[in-house]
Amino acid sequence: MGRILFGGTAALLICIFLSPKFIEFLRNREFGQHIREDGPEGHHVKAGTPTMGGVIIFLAVSAAFLIISNFEWRSIGVFATAIACALLGFADDYTKLVKRRSLGLRARTKLVVTVAIALGLWFIARHEAHLPPTLWLRFVDYHVDLGPFYLLLIYFVVAGTTSAVNLTDGLDGLAAGCAAIVLLAYIGITFLAGDFDLAMLAGCLVGACIGFLWFNAFPATIFMGDTGSLGLGGAIAGLAVMTKTEILLILLGGIFVIEALSVAIQVVSFQLARKRVFLMAPIHHHFELKGWSETKIILRFWIIAALCCAIGFTIYRQSRGL
């Protein structure tokens, strides 16, 4: 428990102390957020706010983890996945801001890199951490042997989670706060499983998210960008794979699932019937256009995220007979 607290506190303090200088650095180079023309009106005042704050999050996580870790294969797999996803996000942010390509990296490039990341996570899970290629349905305590399709599962977990966290990153502190809540649940899950090195890494991630929230909370002075959202999504996906909670992640990350589903429903509805179900997707923008204040949406989404994690954690405990 001491290592978890130390790692989380170290990551939090690193974020808090490094962020002001990093924000100043980004402002001097005009690395600011571009706001969608068709977005909510209240967001236009945020144009130019420094982005790529995920760099600070993962510098803090890396410094704490590399000093404290016992370098067990499960924690190495999660850490490597998170860093690889963060680097993909950084390349996307860099392309948008420096090369002035509004869409960032090409979709094909993102797909190829995501497949490579999933392949690396699969290799560590199977051949170093020696995890069985099974899907654990904890709701009914049943294992499904996936055989060669286990790699496909890992790809969908990585791709789905990174995309969902990225979609959630639309309001000040929303993605960072929800990620911190999910990662807090994974501290409990890994601790109960006896994966203390993995619990320490989850603690570092929680600390970094909270430290980042000091500056990212409404009104934000920095955004995490794709560097942060993809990196945090990769970390959560890695934790789900290494703890065999891939299906349970649907509940633990319920708020991310809701955000992703809102986009999917909006796209399908418009393609098939030329009608929009929501005023705007992802769903947090729908509530903005309904007149909810940004802080109200953020706090209520955090509450939903906490409830989902509480239920998911309870199911995990019961599945272990605790």
URGI-V104475 format. One line per field, one symbol per residue. phi: phi as a letter, one per 30 degrees, with the letter a starting at -180 (. if undefined). psi: psi as a letter, one per 30 degrees, with the letter a starting at -180 (. if undefined). A space follows every 50 residues. Layout:
phi->???
psi->???
This chain:
phi->.dddddddddddddddddeeddddedddchdcdccddcdeedddddejde bideededdddddddddcdchddddddddddddddddddddddddddddh cediddedddddddddddddddddddccdhdddbccdddbhbccdchddd ddeddddddddddddddddbbdiddddddddddddddddddddicddddd ddddddeddddddeccddddcacdidedddddddddddddddchceddde deceddddddddddddddddddbhbcdcdacddddeddddjddddddddd ddddddddddddddddeddcic
psi->eeeeeeeeeeeeeeeeefeeeeeeeeeeghilkkkkeglkefffffkfkk agffeeefeeeeeeefeflfhleeeeeeeeeeeeeeeeeeeeeeeeeefh jefblkeeeeeeeeeeeeeeeeeeeefefhkkhlkjifeghkkkjfbffe eeeeeeeeeeeeeeeeefifljfeeeeeeeeeeeefeeeeeefgieeeee eeeeeeeeeeeefefflkkkfklfafeeeeeeeeeeeeeeefghheeffe eeheeeeeeeeeeeeeeeeeeeghkkelekllffeeeeffgkleeeeeee eeeeeeeeeeeeeeeeeefgg.
